[in-house]
Amino acid sequence: MAKGVGPGHRATWEFWGEELRERRMKAGLTQDDLGRRVFVSGGYIGQFEQAIRKPQLDVAARIDEILQSGGFFERMCRKLINKSPYADYFREVADLEALATTICEFAPTVVPGLLQTAEYARQVTVAANPFAADEYVEEKVSSRTDRSRILADATRPEYWVVLHENVLRVQVGGPGVMAAQLEHIAARARARELVVAVIPCVAGAHPSMMGSLKLMEFEDAPPVGYTETAFTGTLLDDPAVVKKARRAYDLLRVAALSPEASLALIESAAEEFRRCARTT
């Protein structure tokens, strides 16, 4: 699978990329030529053509102008974006996750989407959307589990996760759901797919108490941050703001237990939920 494109839309984005390559070559332009004219690198054009990266609408519009394609690329881009299972404010973040070389994440109350099991994701989705149809819920669950596949990819990013102890204690679904979720996190940590640290409740006040935080680094682009609250999220690309977010994350890691102690706490909490599940 091309990195950054979910299985439900890959073929369509591949068609977009194939059309771009064909029309670019007919125009006698190299990837670098077209990139210069639409203000991106030739490498980006190559990633568009391979369906690795999804273009922004303004880039698609500039491609139409240069290739004289009558608005084809922008129109198709809009249709594909509208099919996205993600909220407007999260679409670009989901694409960036798949391109990141390093992801650092902090979660104060809920397991991060990249680590959620299907049943945990289902319970979270239903809690936020109590009147939603089953089809809507399953689409959200599927999109979340699809995102998590980047952690098993051969080119997976380094993934650092700081969880507040609340994440381990707040029961989402029944005790069996929580036991399976915490066991899933522990298994991925033991497989060295991620490094996890837990901030204990006794640590008191800490940065980013009002919402989650994600930092992403890339090979060919500046780092970005992302913060999220209950109803919206904000992508941070101002270097000064990203630097402040980086400092906040460093302070979170200082407040956390060591990875070894954190893993022991996660496994202990999982066992408590497992015992509870056996007795209910």
SVG drawing of the C-alpha trace seen along z (x, -y; Angstrom):
<svg xmlns="http://www.w3.org/2000/svg" viewBox="-30 -32 45 47">
<polyline fill="none" stroke="black" stroke-width="0.4" points="0.0,0.0 1.2,-3.5 2.1,-5.2 -0.4,-7.9 -3.4,-6.7 -6.0,-4.5 -7.2,-1.3 -10.7,-2.7 -9.4,-5.6 -6.0,-4.4 -7.2,-3.4 -8.8,-6.8 -5.8,-8.8 -3.7,-6.5 -5.8,-7.5 -5.3,-11.2 -1.5,-10.6 -1.5,-8.6 -3.4,-11.4 -1.0,-14.0 2.0,-12.0 0.4,-11.5 -0.6,-15.1 2.8,-16.4 4.7,-14.2 2.5,-15.3 3.3,-18.9 7.0,-18.0 7.7,-18.9 9.8,-17.0 8.7,-16.7 11.1,-19.4 9.8,-21.7 6.2,-21.3 7.2,-21.6 8.9,-25.0 5.9,-26.3 3.4,-25.4 5.8,-26.3 6.5,-22.8 9.6,-20.5 9.9,-18.0 9.9,-15.4 6.4,-16.5 5.2,-16.1 6.6,-12.6 4.8,-11.8 1.6,-13.1 2.0,-10.8 2.7,-7.8 -0.3,-8.5 2.0,-8.9 1.1,-12.4 -2.3,-14.2 -2.1,-17.7 -3.7,-20.7 -6.5,-22.4 -4.4,-25.4 -1.7,-23.2 -4.2,-21.3 -5.6,-24.5 -2.1,-25.7 -1.4,-22.4 -4.6,-22.8 -3.4,-26.3 0.0,-25.1 -1.2,-21.9 -4.3,-23.7 -6.5,-20.8 -9.7,-22.8 -10.0,-22.5 -9.8,-18.6 -7.3,-18.2 -9.0,-20.6 -12.5,-19.2 -11.3,-15.6 -9.3,-16.6 -12.4,-18.2 -14.4,-15.1 -11.8,-12.9 -11.4,-15.2 -15.1,-15.2 -15.0,-11.4 -12.5,-11.5 -13.7,-9.9 -11.9,-12.5 -13.2,-15.8 -12.1,-18.9 -9.6,-20.0 -8.0,-16.5 -7.7,-15.6 -4.2,-17.1 -3.0,-15.7 -3.9,-12.2 -1.9,-12.6 1.0,-14.1 1.1,-11.2 1.8,-8.8 4.8,-11.0 6.3,-11.7 9.7,-10.2 9.0,-10.9 5.7,-11.3 5.6,-12.5 2.1,-12.4 0.6,-13.3 -2.9,-12.1 -4.5,-13.4 -7.7,-11.4 -8.2,-9.0 -5.9,-6.5 -4.5,-8.2 -6.1,-7.1 -3.0,-5.4 -3.1,-3.0 -6.8,-2.4 -8.2,1.1 -11.3,1.4 -13.6,2.0 -12.2,-0.9 -12.5,-3.2 -16.1,-2.0 -17.0,-2.9 -15.3,-6.3 -17.2,-7.0 -20.6,-6.0 -20.0,-8.0 -19.4,-11.1 -22.2,-10.3 -25.0,-8.5 -27.6,-8.8 -25.2,-7.9 -26.1,-5.1 -24.0,-1.9 -22.6,-2.7 -21.2,-6.0 -19.7,-4.4 -18.1,-1.6 -16.6,-4.1 -15.0,-6.0 -13.7,-2.8 -12.3,-1.6 -10.6,-4.9 -8.9,-4.9 -7.6,-1.3 -6.4,-2.0 -4.3,-4.9 -2.6,-2.7 -1.1,-0.6 1.7,-3.1 3.2,-1.7 3.6,1.8 4.9,0.4 8.6,1.1 9.2,-2.7 7.2,-3.3 8.0,-6.5 9.6,-6.6 6.6,-6.9 6.9,-8.4 3.8,-8.5 3.1,-10.2 -0.1,-9.1 -1.6,-10.7 -2.6,-8.0 -6.2,-9.0 -6.0,-7.2 -5.4,-3.9 -8.0,-4.5 -11.1,-5.9 -13.1,-2.9 -14.1,-3.1 -16.5,-0.2 -16.4,2.7 -13.4,4.0 -12.7,6.5 -12.4,3.6 -10.0,1.8 -7.9,4.9 -7.6,5.6 -6.7,2.0 -4.0,1.7 -2.6,5.1 -2.5,3.9 -0.4,0.8 1.9,3.0 2.4,5.5 3.4,2.8 5.8,1.3 7.4,4.7 7.7,5.2 9.6,1.8 7.1,0.2 6.9,-2.7 8.2,-4.2 5.5,-4.9 5.7,-6.9 3.0,-7.6 2.5,-10.7 1.1,-9.5 -1.8,-11.3 0.5,-12.3 2.6,-14.4 0.1,-17.2 0.0,-20.1 1.8,-19.8 1.8,-21.5 -0.9,-20.8 -3.5,-19.8 -6.3,-21.2 -5.9,-19.0 -3.9,-16.5 -0.6,-17.4 1.1,-15.8 4.4,-16.8 5.6,-15.5 9.0,-15.6 9.7,-15.0 12.7,-14.3 11.9,-17.1 9.8,-19.6 9.8,-21.6 8.2,-20.0 4.6,-20.7 2.4,-20.4 -1.2,-19.6 -3.4,-20.3 -7.0,-19.0 -9.8,-19.6 -13.3,-18.0 -14.7,-19.8 -11.8,-20.9 -8.1,-20.7 -5.4,-23.1 -2.4,-22.4 0.6,-24.4 3.2,-25.3 4.6,-28.6 8.2,-27.7 8.0,-29.8 4.8,-28.1 6.1,-24.6 9.2,-25.4 7.0,-26.2 5.0,-23.0 8.2,-21.0 9.3,-22.5 5.9,-21.6 6.3,-18.1 9.8,-17.9 8.4,-19.0 5.7,-16.3 8.4,-13.6 10.3,-14.9 7.1,-14.6 6.5,-11.0 7.7,-7.7 10.5,-5.9 9.5,-3.7 10.1,-0.6 8.0,-1.8 5.3,-3.0 5.0,0.3 4.8,2.0 1.9,-0.3 0.1,0.3 0.3,4.0 -0.8,3.8 -3.8,1.8 -4.6,4.2 -4.4,7.2 -6.8,5.4 -9.3,4.9 -8.8,8.5 -9.6,9.8 -12.7,7.6 -13.8,8.9 -13.5,12.5 -15.7,11.8 -18.5,9.9"/>
</svg>
